[in-house]
Amino acid sequence: MGAFDRDYFGGDRGQVAKPPMPPVTKTLLIANLAIYFVDMLFLRQAIVSWGCFTVHSAFNEWRLWELVTFQFLHGSVGHVVFNSIGLYFFGPWMERWWGSRRFTAFYLLCGAAGALFYTLLTLLGILQERGALPGVLIPLVGASAGIYGLIVGVAFIQPKATVHLLIPPVSLTMRNAALLFIGLAVAVIVGDILVGGAWFKNSGGEAGHLGGAILGFFLMKYPFLLRKGSRSRKIIRPPEFRRNAAPKLRPRSEVDLKAANEVDRVLDKISREGLQSLTEDERKTLHEAARAYDEP
């Protein structure tokens, strides 16, 4: 079978077919947009009033579901559009790397971490209380904390990949883009503490962004926290290398068709979705195939 005969090429010779959007990313996009427009057009922000996050309501009134529900709510068209753009571009990378189930946990945990970091800075007195009642801040809404977790995640696995920003219109590596976004969040928080004023009024939102980025980094650095891979790898020695065991060498005259088909499937997946889409088991399959090929 020639390279261009494979099904991951499109109608034009040499044109790689774009992989479909993963299911969880698609569902999150639809949910964010549908909830916003239904709430704004028909329910007069009733959903926002019910599901937004504040320190007082979440912890004093035990409305702990707000740690999740606020992530699907937005305050303006621009807010939901920009978050949807971020989810559209970075969500598929992370979902293919984590797998749909772990990606869902990663995304929602990063969002919840944003609310918790926002709470921590409030309780420490770093962020000022701007609500009408003591302990009540301006409600926190938006998917941005989860999006920041995705940005950090993509920067972790593909730091040299190029991203083209809309505002400002520049091209950066993913690592530099992540550092830029984190730096802006820190600058707004510090500016609110030292100066205050309209330029730094979104310090609460930036605290949420920073919390999502922090947890995103730790979950990428230690993926076993979401049961991906293992904390330590045990070296398994074949029987030929056990102490006092005589070596047994056999000619490789048999072809493992099952293993060959699995390798071919993994290579097809790389062509369709990129190297970052491989699971831990698929990477191990390629490694073992390469080692077997190099053996005399």
N, C-alpha and C positions, 0 to 999 in steps of 0.2 A: 504494500500500500504506500503510495507516494504521499509526501507531506501535504500537498494541496487536496488530496482526496479525503482527508479527515473531516468530520462533521463540524469541527469548531472553526472552520474557515467559511466565510460568507460566499455570496454569489460571485463577487469579483475575486480573481485569483490573487492570493496573498493577503486579502483583507480579513483580519481576525474578527470573528463575530463577538459582539459585546455580550458579556454574561448577563443574565437577568438579575434584577435587584433581589437581594435575599429577602425572605418573607418577613422577618421581624422588623427590619429597617422600613420596608414598605408599609407595614401595619402602623408603626410609630408615626410615619409621615402622614398617613391618612387620618390617624386619630388626632394629631395636633391640629391639622387644618380643619377637620370637620368639627371638632369641639369648639374651636375659636369662632368659626363663622356661624354655627348654630347658636352659640351663646350670645354673640353680638347681635345677630339679626332677629332672633326669636325669643330669647330668654332674658334679655336685658342684663347680662352679666350675672345671672343667678348661679351659674356653675362656678364662676370665678369667686363669688362671695362664699360659696360652700367649700371649695377645695383649695383656696390659696393658703399659703403658709405664713403664720406669725408665731413668734416665740410664745406669746401668751396663750393663744388658742391651742397650739399643738401640745404644750406640756402642762399648762395650768388647767386646761379643760379636757385633756387627754384625747385630743383629736389627732392621734398619731398618724392617721391615714394621710394627713396633709404632707408628710414627708414624701409621698408618692404622687398624690393628686396634683400638687402645684406644678409638677414637671410637664403636665399636659395643658397648662393654662398660659395665656399670653395677654399682654396688655394693649397691644396695638398691631396693626397689619404689618408694619415694619419688623416688629419683634418676632412674630410667628414666621414671616418670610425668611429672615436671616437665619433663624434657628433651623428652619426646614432646609435651607441651602447647606448648612453645615452637616445636618443629618444625612442629606442626599449624597454628599461627597465622601464623608468619612465613615458613615455607618456601614456601608458594604465592606470596607477594608476590615473593620473590627469584627463584623459578624462572620466573615469567612475565616478569620484567624481564630476566634474563640469557638465558633459553632453557635447556632441560634440560641440554645438554652443558656449557655454561659454568657453570651453577648447580652441577653436580656437582663441577667443579673448584674453584669458589669455596668451597663447603661443606667439602670435604676439605682444601683448603689452609689454611683458617682453623683447622680442627681441628689440623692438623700444626703450624701456627704457635703454637698454645697449648702443645704439647709442647716446641717449640724455645725459646720464651720461658721456660718453666719450667726448661729445661736451662741457659739463659743465666744466670738469677738464681742457680741452684745453683752453677755454675762460678765466678761472681763472689763467692760467699760470702754473698750477700744472704739466701738461704733456707738454713736450717739443715738438715743431714743428720740424718734421724731413723731411718734404716734400721739393721739389725744389722751390715752390712758397710760399709766406707768407700766412698763414692761411690754408695751404694744408698739411694734415697729410698723413701718409701711409694709403691706403684704408682699411676700416674695412669690413671684410666679415666673414660669418660663422653663424651657428645656436646656438653658445655656450651661448649667453645671454639668449635665450629662454630655453635652457637646464638647465641653472643654476636656472631659475625660477621654472622649474619642480622639480629639486632636493630639493629646499627649500620647495616647496609645499608638496612633499611626506614626508619630514622630519616633516612638520607641522602636518599632519594627522596620520602618523605612525612613531613617533620619535624613537621607540625601535625596529623597523624592522631592520634586518641584511642585509647589502650589502657587497658583496665581490669585492674589487677593483682589477683591473688588474695591475695597476702600482701605488704604490707598492702592491704586492699580500698580502693584509691583509683584515681582516673582521672587520667592524665597524657598529655601529648603524647608522641609517639614520641621526639622529641629529648630531652625531660626524662627519660623512662624510660631511654633509653640512657645519659644522663649519670649517672643514679642508680645503675644497675648497675655502670658503670665506677668510679664513686666508691666504692661498697661494696668492690669488688675491691681498689682501691688502699688503702682503709682497713684491710682485713684484712692485707694484706702489710706495711704500715707498722706496724700493731699487733703483728704477730709479731716484727718486727725490734726494736721498742722495748720491748715488754712481754712478749710470749709468753703462754703459758697456753692453756686450753681454748677461750676465745673466738676465738682466732686460729689454731687448729690447722689450718684448711683453707687456709693461705696458698699451698700448692702448687697446689691446685685453682684458687684465685683468680688465680694467675699464669697458669695455662692460659687462664682466661676473658679476661684482659687481653690475652694474645697473640693470641687469636682476634679480639678487637675491634679491635686495632691493624691487623692485616692486612686485616680487613674494610673498615676505613676507607680504606686505601690502594688497595685494589682497586676500591672504589666511586669514589674520586676520580680514579683513572687506569684506567678500564675497558679501555683498549687493551692493558693487560698480559695480559688474557685474550682479546685479539683481538676486542673489542667496540668498534665505531667506529674512529676513527683518532686519532693524536696531534695532527695538524694538519689543518685543512680547507682544501683548495685551492679558490679562487674560480674558477669556470668562467664565462667571459664568452661570451655568445652571439655569433654572427658579426656581428650588426647593430652591435655596439659595438667591433669591431676597428678599429684605426687604418687610415685611408684606405679604409674600406669604406663604400659607400653604404647607407643604411638601406633595409631591405626590409620593408615593412609589408603584411601579408596579412589580409584579413578572416577572422574566426574563424567560418566557416560550417560547419566540420566538427565533429562530436561524437566525441571519443575514448571509445568505449564501453568499451574495456579499462581505461582509467584511471578512468572513472566507476565501474565495477564494483569496482575495487581500493579506491577511496575508500569505497564502501558497505560493503565487507568490513571495512575498518579501523574504521569507525564502529560496526559491529555488535560488533566485538571489544571496543571501549571500553565499550559498554553491558553486555556479558557479564562482562568481567574487570577493567575499570577502566583508567584512563590509564596506570598503571604497567606494564601488561602489554605495551605496544607495544615493538617492536624498533626499532632505529635506522632501518632502511629504511622501516618503517611511519610513523614520525614524519616522515621526509623526504617521504613520499607526501602526508601531510596538509598539510605546509608548502607544497609545490609546488601543491597543489590550491587552497589559500587564496590564494596569490600570483596564480595564474591567474584566480581569481574577481575579484580586486581590480583587475586590469589593465583599462584602458578598451577 
